[in-house]
Amino acid sequence: MATTASTVSTLSCQRLLGKVALVTGGATGIGESIARLFHKHGAKVCIADLQDNLGQNVCESLGGDPNTCYFHCDVTIENEVQSAIDFTVDKFGTLDVMVNNAGLSGTPCPDIRNVDLSDFEKVFNVNVKGTFLGMKHAARIMIPLNKGSIISLCSVASTIGGLGPHAYTGSKHALLGLTRNVAAELGKYGIRVNCVSPYAVPTGLALAHLPEEERTEDAMAGLRAFVGKNANLQEWN
């Protein structure tokens, strides 16, 4: 009986057993956590990132081959995104889950008159173009299979103004619209397309926007207070 109960418990904790996932930006932050959680639940995971040493370290910490791998990828370059997806399929046999997590927040600049256009374009290139390319090439694999899941990392900033730089906020609004449109197209193929909007998460991406003297706990408390006063979350459910 104990053995049976243990087996049932193990299976219930491996909801992605037999699945194959590709996570962009999976070397650090939220992407790393996603890769680790997917692996814990039984998925084979490919991490695609520009941070080679960090990405390879994550894979090694998860046991390396045969269930994890790393691929160098700049999500703003189409042939690199295509190659990352093809590499994943060649190695693991298929692609069940595409996680478009790679993103930039941009340079903090609360005054729109001083926003640098090149920085604005860089953020949109990674956050919007990079996600679009991930969706495009994941769909190339998933449509013939008539199944799959494409998940993109959006942000609470996609529904609330004033939480981040203009480029970041604008890009996340664009990503929300892109997700809705692609979902409407790919649903007939049995492919689910969704986005997840994280709240206040103290990652390196978020902490880069805090003054050095401000404690993380105070900053996060301030953001939660702002959202609580200015947002009715039930309106978006």
C-alpha positions as CSV (number, residue, x, y, z in Angstrom):
1,M,0.0,0.0,0.0
2,A,2.8,2.4,0.9
3,T,4.5,1.8,-2.5
4,T,1.2,2.4,-4.3
5,A,0.6,5.6,-2.4
6,S,4.1,6.8,-3.1
7,T,3.7,6.0,-6.8
8,V,0.5,8.0,-7.0
9,S,2.1,10.9,-5.2
10,T,5.0,10.9,-7.6
11,L,2.8,10.8,-10.7
12,S,0.6,13.6,-9.3
13,C,3.7,15.8,-9.0
14,Q,4.7,15.1,-12.6
15,R,2.0,16.8,-14.6
16,L,4.3,17.3,-17.6
17,L,5.7,13.8,-17.8
18,G,6.6,13.0,-21.4
19,K,6.2,16.7,-22.5
20,V,8.8,18.7,-24.2
21,A,9.2,22.5,-23.5
22,L,11.4,25.3,-24.8
23,V,11.9,28.3,-22.5
24,T,13.5,31.4,-23.8
25,G,15.3,33.6,-21.3
26,G,15.5,30.5,-19.1
27,A,19.0,31.1,-17.7
28,T,17.9,33.5,-14.9
29,G,14.9,35.0,-13.1
30,I,11.4,33.8,-13.9
31,G,12.5,31.8,-16.9
32,E,14.9,29.8,-14.8
33,S,12.1,29.1,-12.3
34,I,9.9,28.0,-15.1
35,A,12.5,25.6,-16.5
36,R,13.1,24.2,-13.0
37,L,9.4,23.7,-12.3
38,F,8.8,22.1,-15.7
39,H,11.7,19.7,-15.1
40,K,10.3,18.9,-11.6
41,H,7.0,18.0,-13.2
42,G,8.7,15.6,-15.6
43,A,9.1,17.7,-18.8
44,K,12.2,17.6,-21.0
45,V,13.4,21.2,-21.2
46,C,15.5,23.2,-23.6
47,I,16.7,26.6,-22.3
48,A,17.3,29.2,-25.0
49,D,19.3,32.3,-23.8
50,L,22.2,34.6,-24.5
51,Q,23.8,33.9,-21.2
52,D,25.6,30.8,-22.1
53,N,27.4,30.0,-18.8
54,L,24.3,30.7,-16.7
55,G,22.1,28.6,-19.0
56,Q,24.4,25.7,-19.0
57,N,24.8,25.8,-15.3
58,V,21.0,25.6,-14.9
59,C,20.9,22.5,-17.1
60,E,23.8,20.9,-15.2
61,S,22.1,21.5,-11.9
62,L,19.0,19.7,-13.3
63,G,21.1,16.7,-14.3
64,G,21.9,17.6,-17.9
65,D,21.3,15.1,-20.6
66,P,19.0,13.3,-21.4
67,N,16.3,15.6,-20.1
68,T,17.7,19.1,-20.3
69,C,19.7,21.1,-22.8
70,Y,20.9,24.6,-23.6
71,F,20.8,26.5,-26.9
72,H,22.4,29.9,-27.5
73,C,19.6,32.1,-29.0
74,D,19.0,35.8,-29.6
75,V,15.2,36.0,-29.8
76,T,15.3,39.1,-32.1
77,I,17.0,37.1,-34.9
78,E,14.5,34.9,-36.7
79,N,16.9,32.1,-37.8
80,E,18.2,31.7,-34.3
81,V,14.7,31.3,-32.9
82,Q,13.9,28.8,-35.7
83,S,17.2,27.0,-35.0
84,A,16.4,26.8,-31.3
85,I,13.0,25.2,-32.0
86,D,14.4,22.8,-34.6
87,F,17.2,21.8,-32.2
88,T,14.6,21.1,-29.5
89,V,12.5,18.9,-31.8
90,D,15.6,17.1,-33.2
91,K,16.8,16.3,-29.7
92,F,13.6,15.4,-27.9
93,G,11.3,14.4,-30.8
94,T,8.6,17.1,-30.6
95,L,7.6,20.4,-29.0
96,D,4.6,20.5,-26.7
97,V,5.1,23.8,-24.8
98,M,6.7,27.0,-26.0
99,V,7.4,29.6,-23.3
100,N,8.3,33.1,-24.6
101,N,9.9,34.5,-21.5
102,A,12.9,36.5,-22.7
103,G,12.3,40.1,-22.1
104,L,13.8,43.5,-21.3
105,S,12.5,46.3,-19.2
106,G,14.6,49.1,-20.7
107,T,16.3,52.1,-19.1
108,P,14.3,53.8,-16.3
109,C,13.2,57.2,-17.6
110,P,10.0,58.6,-16.2
111,D,10.1,61.7,-18.5
112,I,9.0,60.8,-22.0
113,R,10.8,63.8,-23.4
114,N,14.1,62.1,-22.5
115,V,13.4,58.6,-23.6
116,D,16.0,57.4,-26.0
117,L,14.5,56.0,-29.2
118,S,17.1,53.3,-29.6
119,D,16.3,52.0,-26.1
120,F,12.6,52.0,-26.9
121,E,13.1,50.1,-30.1
122,K,15.4,47.5,-28.3
123,V,12.7,46.7,-25.8
124,F,10.1,46.3,-28.4
125,N,12.4,44.1,-30.5
126,V,13.0,41.7,-27.6
127,N,9.5,41.8,-25.9
128,V,7.3,41.9,-29.0
129,K,9.3,40.8,-32.0
130,G,11.0,38.0,-30.0
131,T,7.7,36.7,-28.7
132,F,6.2,36.9,-32.2
133,L,9.0,34.8,-33.6
134,G,8.6,32.3,-30.9
135,M,4.9,32.0,-31.6
136,K,5.5,31.8,-35.4
137,H,8.0,29.0,-35.3
138,A,6.3,27.1,-32.5
139,A,3.1,27.1,-34.6
140,R,5.1,25.7,-37.5
141,I,5.8,22.6,-35.4
142,M,2.5,22.4,-33.5
143,I,-0.1,22.9,-36.3
144,P,0.7,19.5,-38.0
145,L,0.4,17.9,-34.6
146,N,-3.0,19.5,-33.9
147,K,-1.9,20.2,-30.3
148,G,0.4,22.4,-28.2
149,S,0.6,25.2,-25.8
150,I,2.3,28.6,-26.4
151,I,2.8,30.7,-23.2
152,S,4.2,34.2,-23.2
153,L,5.2,36.3,-20.2
154,C,3.3,39.5,-20.1
155,S,3.0,41.7,-17.0
156,V,0.6,43.4,-14.7
157,A,1.9,46.5,-16.5
158,S,-0.1,45.4,-19.6
159,T,-3.3,46.5,-17.8
160,I,-2.1,49.2,-15.4
161,G,-0.2,52.4,-16.4
162,G,2.6,53.9,-14.3
163,L,4.3,50.7,-13.2
164,G,7.3,50.7,-15.5
165,P,9.2,52.5,-18.3
166,H,7.1,53.5,-21.3
167,A,8.8,51.0,-23.7
168,Y,8.2,48.1,-21.3
169,T,4.6,49.0,-20.6
170,G,3.8,49.6,-24.3
171,S,5.5,46.4,-25.3
172,K,3.5,44.4,-22.7
173,H,0.2,45.9,-24.0
174,A,1.2,44.9,-27.5
175,L,2.0,41.4,-26.3
176,L,-1.4,41.0,-24.8
177,G,-3.0,41.9,-28.1
178,L,-0.7,39.7,-30.0
179,T,-1.6,36.8,-27.7
180,R,-5.3,37.3,-28.2
181,N,-5.0,37.4,-31.9
182,V,-2.8,34.3,-32.3
183,A,-5.0,32.4,-29.9
184,A,-8.0,33.2,-32.2
185,E,-6.1,31.8,-35.1
186,L,-4.5,28.7,-33.6
187,G,-7.4,27.5,-31.5
188,K,-8.9,25.5,-34.4
189,Y,-5.7,23.4,-34.5
190,G,-6.0,22.5,-30.8
191,I,-3.2,24.9,-29.8
192,R,-3.7,26.9,-26.7
193,V,-2.1,30.4,-26.7
194,N,-2.0,32.3,-23.4
195,C,0.0,34.8,-21.5
196,V,0.8,35.1,-17.8
197,S,1.1,38.5,-16.2
198,P,3.5,38.3,-13.2
199,Y,2.9,40.7,-10.3
200,A,5.7,42.2,-8.2
201,V,8.6,39.7,-8.5
202,P,12.0,40.8,-7.2
203,T,14.1,39.5,-10.2
204,G,17.2,41.2,-11.5
205,L,15.1,42.7,-14.3
206,A,12.8,44.4,-11.7
207,L,15.4,45.3,-9.2
208,A,17.4,47.2,-11.8
209,H,14.8,49.9,-11.6
210,L,15.0,50.5,-7.8
211,P,17.2,53.2,-6.3
212,E,20.2,51.6,-4.7
213,E,19.2,52.8,-1.3
214,E,15.7,51.5,-1.5
215,R,15.1,48.1,0.2
216,T,13.4,45.4,-1.9
217,E,10.7,44.8,0.7
218,D,9.8,48.5,0.8
219,A,9.6,48.8,-3.0
220,M,7.4,45.7,-3.3
221,A,5.2,46.9,-0.6
222,G,4.8,50.2,-2.4
223,L,3.9,48.5,-5.6
224,R,1.3,46.4,-3.9
225,A,-0.2,49.4,-2.3
226,F,-0.3,51.2,-5.6
227,V,-2.1,48.3,-7.3
228,G,-4.5,47.9,-4.4
229,K,-5.6,51.5,-4.6
230,N,-5.8,51.8,-8.4
231,A,-7.0,48.5,-9.7
232,N,-10.0,46.4,-9.5
233,L,-8.7,43.0,-10.5
234,Q,-12.1,41.5,-10.9
235,E,-12.7,43.7,-13.9
236,W,-10.1,41.7,-15.8
237,N,-11.3,38.2,-14.9
